[in-house]
């Protein structure tokens, strides 16, 4: 008699990502590719560099007034990012 070893593809992919510790890199790639959907076209257009390190999202902007405005709205931006991922992906937003 044969054993049934079928598993949903979603579970296999998540297991692979977890075993190879690729989940964080995949989330960061999704954040970068979907940044315009998350933050809007204006912020996306002026974002020159972004990355996540130890739970902190670093944003490098090319507009000083927008950088100052985002500095004041860090908590809203943090909420948008975490809401997009459905969990507490980043703990802090640092605008530079």
Secondary structure, DSSP 4 states (H G I P E B T S, - for coil): --------HHHHHHHHHHHTT-HHHHHHHHHHHTHHHHH-HHHHHHEEEEEEETTEEEEEES-HHHHHHHHHTHHHHHHHHHHHHTS---SEEEE-
